[in-house]
């Protein structure tokens, strides 16, 4: 909860956004593999888990974008 809450606030205001993006990326990657393993579920349950897995992949892509490109010009950091 702390990573999601504090990291999300750090991303929103742009303070240490690259660090926050990396922390959220790692957290979501681990949670995705542990909790949304659609490949190990029966077919009737795999559909929803695949949707959630793909949603988390999109979140991880956004975090990688911020981690590599930076928070933007309206952030608190000027890096």
N, C-alpha and C positions, 0 to 999 in steps of 0.2 A: 504494500500500500504506500509506503514511504517513497519508493522509487517512482511509482506512478504519479503520486500527488506532487511531491517536490520537483521531480523531473519535468512534469507537465507545466508547472508554474515557471520553472526556469526556462523552458522552451518558449512559453507564451510571452515572457517579458524580455527574452533574449539575453539573459545573464548566464554566462558559462554554458551556452546552448550546445556547443559541440560535445562537451562532457556529458551533459544531460542526454543528448541524443544517443551517445554510445551506451550509456547506462540503460536507457529504455530499450535500445536495440538488443542488448544482451539479455535483459529480463524477458522480453517478448519472445526471443528465439528459444530460450530454455522452456518457457511456459508453453510455447506452441508445440514443441516436440513431446513434452510430457502430457499435456492435456488434450491435444487435438490430433492424436495419432489415428487418423481415419483408416489407415492401411491395416490396422489390427482389429477392426470392428466388423460386425456383421453388416451386410449391405443396407439394411433398414436404418441403421444408425450412422453409417459412413457419410451419407449425403450432407447432413448438417455439420458434422465435424470437418468435412472438406471445405465447406463454405467458411467456417470459422478459421480454419488453417489458412485459407487464401486471404482472408481479411487481415490476419496477423502478418502475412507476407507483405501486404500492401503497407501496413504500419512500419514494418522493418525497412522497406524501401524508402519511406519518407524520412525515417531516422537516419539512414545512410546519406540521404541527400543533404540533410542539415549538418551531419558530421563532416562531410567532405566540402560542401559549398559554404558553410557558415550560416549564421542566423539572419543575415540581411542588414540593410542600412538603417532600419528602425529599431535595432536592438540596443540594449544597454552597453554591450561590449562593442568596442571599436576595432576588433581584430579581423 
